[in-house]
């Protein structure tokens, strides 16, 4: 039986220059250095090129050596001038002529020195080597980088998902400025404002006209609520406000106190405004501590020293309607200055 293996062109083969072949056989390279050198030869001569840009991952896949060790071994082969690379780590690699090689004398031992025995854990032990890598497993990019299907020459970059902007998900029946005010209020909250949250809000407001929808959203902004609650701002509630019972509440005196304490703030144009009067009644009856003139005077004095307050989704100059809103009144009441 002949021990000469016939080369099958259908399976592919790699030619090697005899001088290079004999030089690799005789060189005192370590086992891993030789395997990396052979992998470089496979990925250059195997593709009929003298040099190529080769990823360390491709050599690691072919040789079974850890990728980080492949980079270190390539540096060692470059230092010994077995291979060359003009430039940085991404430039093409090729073989130097064997006459230029400067191999380190790895196996020489000085006389009289006993060789120390060490237990070394090798990352190359128990490596399973493939019997053959067909040419079809490799691909090259237009710039000459060699890779494999498992380690592609160009690693795909996963695009980052675009950051969601709630301004783009405004319900159709809400004014742009009102929705912007609500989004601004939600920015500082701990609850993430998602597209799903916007869709649920739009569903809650779907049955309302624009004026009512704006009023519901502004109520949440005014009160500092993350959620939207149409049931808390219904026409029935508005009608009750217009017919608020002012018995025992000095509404007119409070309006006069505002004008007296805050001469530089906008005056009340319509003192009979039922909505404004109902808000004063609501603040008065909200707590026993609100049912005295000194408290109202202190709130007005603080408002008079304030440039703006956040009301109905925007920063506005303090006026009585804004001051007696639940959120602004409470903030002025609790402020110490």
C-alpha positions in Angstrom: 0.0 0.0 0.0 1.4 3.4 -1.0 1.7 6.0 1.8 1.6 8.8 -0.6 -1.7 10.7 -0.2 -3.0 11.9 -3.5 -4.1 15.6 -3.6 -7.7 16.2 -4.5 -8.1 19.5 -6.2 -11.8 19.4 -5.4 -11.0 19.6 -1.7 -8.4 22.3 -2.1 -4.8 22.5 -1.0 -2.1 25.0 0.0 1.3 25.1 -1.6 4.4 25.9 0.5 7.7 27.1 -0.7 10.4 24.4 0.0 12.8 26.9 1.6 10.1 28.2 4.0 8.9 24.6 4.7 12.4 23.4 5.6 13.1 26.6 7.6 10.0 26.1 9.7 10.9 22.4 10.3 14.4 23.3 11.5 13.6 26.5 13.4 13.7 26.4 17.2 10.2 27.8 17.5 7.9 26.8 20.3 4.9 24.6 19.5 2.5 27.5 19.7 4.7 29.8 17.6 4.9 27.1 14.9 1.1 26.7 14.9 0.6 30.4 14.6 3.2 30.6 11.8 1.4 27.8 10.0 -2.0 29.5 10.4 -0.5 32.7 8.9 0.8 30.7 6.0 -2.6 29.0 5.5 -4.3 32.4 5.5 -1.9 34.0 3.0 -0.5 31.4 0.6 -3.8 29.5 0.9 -5.4 32.4 -0.8 -2.6 33.0 -3.3 -1.4 36.2 -1.6 2.0 36.9 0.0 0.6 39.0 2.8 -2.9 39.8 4.2 -4.6 41.6 7.0 -5.5 38.8 9.4 -7.6 39.0 12.6 -6.2 37.3 15.7 -9.6 35.7 16.1 -9.2 33.9 12.7 -5.8 32.5 13.8 -7.2 31.5 17.2 -10.0 29.6 15.5 -7.7 27.8 13.2 -4.9 27.0 15.8 -7.0 26.4 18.9 -4.9 29.0 20.8 -6.6 31.6 23.0 -7.0 34.9 21.1 -5.1 37.0 23.7 -2.2 34.5 23.4 -2.3 34.7 19.6 -1.6 38.4 19.7 1.4 37.9 22.0 2.8 35.1 19.8 2.5 37.3 16.7 4.6 39.9 18.5 7.2 37.2 19.3 7.3 36.1 15.7 7.7 39.7 14.5 10.6 40.2 17.0 12.3 37.1 15.7 11.8 38.4 12.1 9.9 35.2 11.0 7.1 37.4 9.8 6.8 41.1 9.0 4.2 43.7 9.3 4.6 47.3 8.1 2.8 49.6 10.5 0.3 48.9 13.2 -1.7 45.8 14.4 -4.2 46.1 11.5 -1.6 46.1 8.7 -0.9 43.1 6.5 1.3 40.2 7.7 3.7 38.2 5.6 6.8 35.9 5.9 10.3 37.2 5.7 13.0 35.2 3.9 14.4 32.5 6.2 17.9 34.1 5.9 16.5 37.1 7.8 15.2 35.1 10.7 16.6 35.7 14.2 15.3 32.8 16.2 15.7 32.8 20.0 17.8 29.8 21.3 14.9 28.4 23.4 16.2 24.9 24.0 19.8 25.6 25.1 20.6 24.9 28.7 23.7 26.1 30.5 26.0 23.4 31.8 25.9 22.8 35.5 22.4 24.2 36.0 19.8 21.7 36.9 16.5 22.2 35.0 13.7 23.1 37.4 10.6 21.1 37.0 7.3 23.1 37.1 3.7 22.2 36.8 2.4 24.4 34.0 -1.2 24.6 33.1 -1.3 25.1 29.3 -4.2 26.7 27.5 -3.3 24.5 24.5 -3.9 21.1 26.2 -6.8 18.9 25.1 -7.3 21.0 22.0 -9.5 19.4 19.4 -8.1 20.2 15.9 -10.3 20.2 12.8 -9.0 17.8 10.1 -9.4 20.4 7.4 -10.6 23.9 6.8 -12.1 24.2 3.3 -11.5 27.4 1.4 -15.2 28.0 1.4 -15.1 28.6 5.2 -13.0 31.7 4.7 -13.9 35.1 3.2 -12.1 38.3 2.5 -13.3 41.8 2.5 -12.5 44.3 -0.2 -9.7 45.7 2.0 -8.1 42.3 2.3 -9.0 41.3 5.8 -9.2 37.5 6.3 -11.8 36.0 8.5 -14.1 33.0 8.9 -17.9 32.6 9.1 -17.6 32.1 12.9 -15.3 35.2 13.2 -16.4 37.5 10.4 -13.9 39.9 8.9 -16.2 42.8 9.6 -18.0 42.5 13.0 -21.5 43.9 12.6 -22.3 46.8 14.9 -25.6 46.6 16.6 -27.4 49.9 16.2 -28.5 51.6 19.4 -32.2 52.0 19.7 -33.3 55.6 19.3 -34.3 57.4 22.5 -38.0 57.8 22.8 -39.3 61.4 22.9 -42.7 61.7 24.5 -43.3 65.0 22.6 -43.8 62.9 19.5 -46.6 60.9 21.0 -48.9 63.8 21.8 -52.6 62.8 22.0 -54.5 64.4 19.1 -57.0 66.3 21.3 -54.3 67.9 23.6 -52.7 71.3 22.8 -49.0 71.2 22.0 -48.0 73.6 24.7 -50.1 71.8 27.3 -48.5 68.5 26.4 -45.0 70.0 26.4 -45.7 71.3 30.0 -46.8 67.8 31.1 -43.7 66.2 29.5 -41.5 68.7 31.2 -43.1 67.9 34.5 -42.5 64.1 33.9 -38.8 64.6 33.2 -37.9 64.8 36.8 -39.9 61.8 37.9 -38.7 58.3 38.8 -41.3 56.7 36.5 -40.0 56.2 32.9 -42.2 58.0 30.3 -42.7 55.3 27.6 -44.6 55.1 24.4 -47.0 52.7 26.0 -47.7 55.2 28.8 -48.5 57.9 26.1 -50.9 55.5 24.4 -52.7 54.8 27.6 -53.1 58.5 28.3 -54.4 59.1 24.8 -57.0 56.4 25.3 -58.1 58.0 28.6 -58.6 61.4 26.9 -60.1 60.1 23.7 -63.7 60.9 24.6 -62.9 64.6 25.6 -62.8 67.7 23.4 -59.6 69.7 23.4 -60.6 72.1 26.1 -61.5 69.3 28.5 -58.4 67.3 27.6 -56.2 70.3 28.2 -57.9 70.9 31.5 -57.3 67.3 32.6 -53.6 67.4 31.7 -53.1 70.8 33.3 -54.7 69.5 36.5 -52.0 66.7 36.7 -49.3 69.3 36.0 -50.6 71.7 38.6 -51.0 68.9 41.2 -47.7 67.2 40.3 -49.4 63.9 39.4 -47.7 61.4 37.1 -51.0 60.0 36.0 -53.9 61.5 34.1 -57.3 61.4 35.8 -60.3 62.6 33.7 -62.7 61.5 36.5 -61.2 64.2 38.7 -62.0 67.0 36.3 -65.5 66.3 34.9 -68.1 68.8 33.8 -70.0 68.0 37.0 -67.0 69.1 39.0 -66.8 72.4 37.0 -70.5 73.0 37.6 -70.0 72.5 41.3 -67.1 75.0 41.2 -69.3 77.6 39.6 -71.9 77.2 42.3 -69.5 76.9 45.2 -71.0 77.9 48.5 -69.0 80.9 49.8 -70.7 80.8 53.2 -68.1 81.7 55.9 -65.3 82.2 53.4 -64.2 85.9 53.0 -63.5 85.6 49.3 -63.8 89.4 48.6 -61.5 90.2 51.6 -58.9 87.8 50.3 -59.0 89.4 46.8 -58.6 92.8 48.4 -55.7 91.5 50.6 -54.0 90.3 47.4 -54.3 93.7 45.8 -53.0 95.4 48.9 -50.1 93.0 49.5 -49.1 92.5 45.8 -49.3 95.9 44.1 -46.8 94.9 41.5 -48.6 91.7 40.5 -51.4 91.5 37.9 -54.7 92.7 39.4 -57.8 90.6 39.3 -59.7 91.8 36.2 -63.0 90.0 37.0 -63.6 89.7 40.7 -66.8 87.8 40.0 -65.0 85.0 38.2 -66.7 81.9 39.6 -63.8 79.6 38.9 -61.3 81.9 40.7 -63.7 82.3 43.7 -64.3 78.6 43.8 -60.5 78.0 44.0 -60.2 80.4 46.9 -63.1 78.6 48.7 -61.4 75.3 48.1 -58.0 76.5 49.6 -59.8 78.1 52.6 -61.7 74.9 53.4 -58.8 72.6 52.6 -57.3 73.0 56.1 -58.1 74.8 59.3 -54.7 76.4 59.1 -55.8 78.1 55.9 -58.7 79.8 57.7 -57.0 82.9 58.9 -55.8 86.1 57.2 -52.2 86.1 58.5 -51.5 82.9 56.6 -52.9 84.3 53.3 -50.9 87.5 53.8 -47.7 85.5 54.2 -48.4 83.5 51.1 -49.1 86.7 49.1 -45.9 88.3 50.4 -43.9 85.3 49.3 -45.6 85.4 45.9 -44.8 89.1 45.6 -41.1 88.2 46.0 -41.2 85.5 43.4 -40.4 86.1 39.7 -42.5 83.2 38.4 -44.4 80.1 39.4 -45.1 76.9 37.5 -48.8 76.9 36.6 -50.8 75.2 33.8 -47.7 73.6 32.3 -45.5 76.7 32.1 -43.7 79.3 34.2 -45.8 82.4 34.6 -45.8 85.6 36.6 -47.6 85.1 39.9 -51.2 86.1 39.7 -54.1 85.3 42.1 -55.5 82.5 39.9 -52.0 80.8 39.9 -51.3 81.5 43.6 -54.5 79.9 44.8 -54.0 76.7 42.7 -53.3 73.7 44.9 -49.7 73.1 43.9 -48.5 76.8 44.0 -50.4 77.7 47.2 -48.9 74.7 49.0 -45.4 75.5 47.8 -45.7 79.1 48.9 -47.2 78.0 52.2 -44.3 75.6 53.0 -41.6 78.0 51.9 -39.5 79.7 54.6 -38.0 83.0 53.6 
